[in-house]
Amino acid sequence: MKKLLLGTMLLALVIVIPIPTMAQVDIRISFPPPPPIVFPAPPEVIVIPDTYVYVVPDIDVDIYFWDGWWWRLWEGRWYHSRYYNRDWIYYRYIPYQYCPVKVLKKF
């Protein structure tokens, strides 16, 4: 009987006394995607000699294709997408294939 009474009192304390919760801080920085580039058809690309990097010539925007991704530098930040005209995702690093030191040494 004492165990039942003790168990009931313990349960009542757990239910009545609020348990402090941990505070969480979630900081997210998001950058707006670059404006879309409108192409009437899939863009023509040319390969940079001795590389596997393809660039879109004769446009005002730097856009290129490498390893299944389209890459674009906009307002000092890199974006990539599987599509040449939409779904740009912020990429926090300088793409490997763009790094001038590696390009000079590798290509």
C-alpha positions as CSV (number, residue, x, y, z in Angstrom):
1,M,0.0,0.0,0.0
2,K,2.9,2.4,0.8
3,K,4.5,1.6,-2.6
4,L,1.2,2.5,-4.4
5,L,0.8,5.7,-2.4
6,L,4.5,6.7,-3.0
7,G,4.1,5.9,-6.8
8,T,0.9,8.0,-7.0
9,M,2.6,10.9,-5.3
10,L,5.6,10.7,-7.5
11,L,3.4,10.6,-10.6
12,A,1.5,13.6,-9.3
13,L,4.7,15.5,-8.9
14,V,5.9,14.7,-12.4
15,I,2.6,15.9,-13.9
16,V,2.3,19.0,-11.7
17,I,5.9,20.3,-11.7
18,P,6.9,21.6,-15.1
19,I,10.2,20.3,-16.4
20,P,12.5,22.9,-17.7
21,T,13.1,22.6,-21.4
22,M,16.3,23.4,-23.2
23,A,16.2,26.5,-25.4
24,Q,17.3,26.0,-29.0
25,V,18.7,28.6,-31.2
26,D,18.4,28.1,-35.0
27,I,20.0,30.7,-37.1
28,R,19.6,30.4,-40.8
29,I,20.9,32.8,-43.4
30,S,19.2,32.5,-46.7
31,F,20.1,34.3,-49.9
32,P,17.5,34.9,-52.6
33,P,18.1,32.9,-55.7
34,P,19.5,34.7,-58.8
35,P,17.0,35.9,-61.3
36,P,16.1,33.4,-64.0
37,I,17.9,33.3,-67.3
38,V,15.5,33.0,-70.2
39,F,16.7,30.9,-73.1
40,P,14.5,30.1,-76.1
41,A,16.0,26.7,-76.2
42,P,18.7,24.8,-74.2
43,P,21.8,26.9,-74.4
44,E,24.7,26.2,-76.6
45,V,27.8,25.3,-74.7
46,I,31.5,25.1,-75.6
47,V,34.2,23.2,-73.7
48,I,37.1,25.0,-72.2
49,P,40.2,23.4,-73.8
50,D,41.8,20.6,-71.8
51,T,39.0,20.5,-69.2
52,Y,35.6,19.0,-68.6
53,V,34.1,22.4,-68.0
54,Y,31.5,23.8,-70.4
55,V,30.6,27.5,-70.7
56,V,27.7,29.3,-72.3
57,P,29.1,31.8,-74.7
58,D,27.8,35.2,-75.8
59,I,25.7,36.0,-72.8
60,D,26.1,38.7,-70.1
61,V,25.9,36.1,-67.2
62,D,28.7,33.7,-66.2
63,I,27.1,30.3,-66.3
64,Y,28.8,27.0,-66.9
65,F,28.3,23.2,-66.7
66,W,30.5,20.7,-65.0
67,D,29.9,17.2,-63.5
68,G,26.1,17.3,-63.9
69,W,25.6,20.7,-62.4
70,W,25.1,24.2,-63.8
71,W,27.1,26.8,-61.9
72,R,26.4,30.5,-61.6
73,L,28.2,33.4,-59.8
74,W,25.7,36.1,-58.8
75,E,26.2,39.0,-56.5
76,G,29.5,37.5,-55.2
77,R,27.9,34.1,-54.2
78,W,27.9,30.8,-56.0
79,Y,24.7,28.9,-57.0
80,H,24.2,25.6,-58.6
81,S,21.4,23.7,-60.2
82,R,20.6,20.6,-62.2
83,Y,18.8,22.9,-64.7
84,Y,20.2,25.8,-66.6
85,N,17.2,28.0,-66.1
86,R,15.7,27.3,-62.6
87,D,16.1,25.9,-59.1
88,W,19.3,27.7,-58.2
89,I,20.6,26.7,-54.8
90,Y,23.1,28.7,-52.8
91,Y,26.5,27.0,-52.6
92,R,28.7,28.3,-49.8
93,Y,32.1,27.4,-51.2
94,I,34.0,28.3,-54.3
95,P,33.5,25.3,-56.7
96,Y,36.5,23.1,-57.0
97,Q,36.6,23.4,-60.8
98,Y,36.6,27.2,-60.6
99,C,39.5,27.7,-58.2
100,P,42.2,29.4,-60.3
101,V,45.2,27.8,-58.5
102,K,43.7,24.3,-59.0
103,V,42.7,25.1,-62.6
104,L,46.2,26.2,-63.4
105,K,47.8,23.2,-61.8
106,K,45.3,20.6,-63.0
107,F,44.3,21.8,-66.4
